[in-house]
Amino acid sequence: VGRYEIKLRAVGDMHDAYSKRYPFHLGMLHLQGVDGFEWIYIHTGNNESQTAGCILVGYTAQSRGGFSVARSGAAYVDLYNLVLLALANGEQIFIEVED
């Protein structure tokens, strides 16, 4: 719970994998200053087994029978490009996480 700045992190295995997957990739969307956690990213995935506390994006979500999201790849591409545009314009990007 809180408000966290998002910056790009351009090192590590996930960065390497996403760089191969997405030609526009410049770094992982990395939440800054989360107490007790170091590497929280916003990334693709469809269910809880595809995250270890990171934030998954998608265009639809379902919590019946376990949490899942759909169209994660498309949502990630759209979000990522919006973040890149904002950063290129000198803006800071924040996310608010609620309980």
SULHUZI-V555506 format. One record per pair of residues at least 24 apart in sequence whose C-alpha atoms are under 10 Angstrom apart, sorted by sequence separation. I is the first residue (numbers start at 1). GAP is how many residues later the second one is. If there is no record, write none. Layout:
BEGIN
I;GAP
I;GAP
END
This chain:
BEGIN
5;24
6;24
7;24
8;24
30;24
31;24
45;24
46;24
5;25
6;25
7;25
18;25
30;25
44;25
45;25
46;25
47;25
4;26
5;26
6;26
18;26
29;26
44;26
45;26
46;26
4;27
5;27
6;27
14;27
44;27
45;27
46;27
3;28
4;28
5;28
44;28
45;28
3;29
4;29
5;29
14;29
43;29
44;29
3;30
4;30
9;30
43;30
44;30
2;31
3;31
44;31
45;31
2;32
9;32
43;32
44;32
1;33
2;33
8;33
43;33
44;33
1;34
6;34
7;34
42;34
43;34
6;35
6;36
43;36
42;37
43;37
42;38
55;42
29;50
29;51
25;52
28;52
24;53
27;53
26;54
29;54
22;55
25;55
29;55
24;56
25;56
24;57
27;57
26;58
25;59
24;60
31;62
32;62
31;63
32;63
29;64
31;64
8;75
7;76
8;76
6;77
7;77
8;79
7;80
6;81
7;85
6;86
7;86
5;87
6;87
7;87
5;88
6;88
4;89
5;89
6;89
4;90
5;90
3;91
4;91
5;91
3;92
4;92
2;93
3;93
4;93
2;94
3;94
1;95
2;95
3;95
1;96
2;96
1;97
2;97
1;98
END
